[in-house]
Amino acid sequence: MQLVVKTIRLQDGEYQAICPCLPYCVSRGRTHDEVISKHRETVRGYMAALTNFVPDRLEFSVVDEP
């Protein structure tokens, strides 16, 4: 399964990641790598909570927003 993840650098220097196709699925982290790693787990939990199914392969297309 391929998902688009948008990352935004916040004013406090941290990063935020969102999946536009999954409402309210948001993660924060101190670094870009950390937020992507956290968001991968957030998406898995989000999908498990909604559908009781998590695909074996989750691929992210990361888009960095200014």
Residue pairs with C-beta under 8 A, 6 or more apart in sequence:
1 55
1 57
1 58
1 59
2 59
2 60
2 61
3 19
3 21
3 22
3 43
3 58
3 59
3 60
3 61
4 19
4 20
4 21
4 60
4 61
4 63
5 17
5 18
5 19
5 36
5 39
5 60
5 61
5 62
5 63
6 17
6 18
6 19
6 20
6 62
6 63
6 64
6 65
7 15
7 16
7 17
7 32
7 35
7 36
7 62
7 63
7 64
7 65
8 15
8 16
8 17
8 18
8 65
9 15
10 16
10 28
13 30
14 28
14 29
14 30
14 35
15 28
15 29
15 30
15 31
15 32
15 34
15 35
16 26
16 27
16 28
16 35
17 26
17 27
17 28
17 29
17 35
17 36
17 38
17 39
17 42
18 25
18 26
19 25
19 39
19 43
22 43
22 46
22 47
25 39
25 42
25 43
25 46
26 42
27 35
27 38
27 39
27 42
28 35
28 38
29 35
29 36
29 37
29 38
32 64
36 60
36 62
39 60
40 58
40 60
43 58
44 54
44 58
47 53
47 54
47 55
48 54
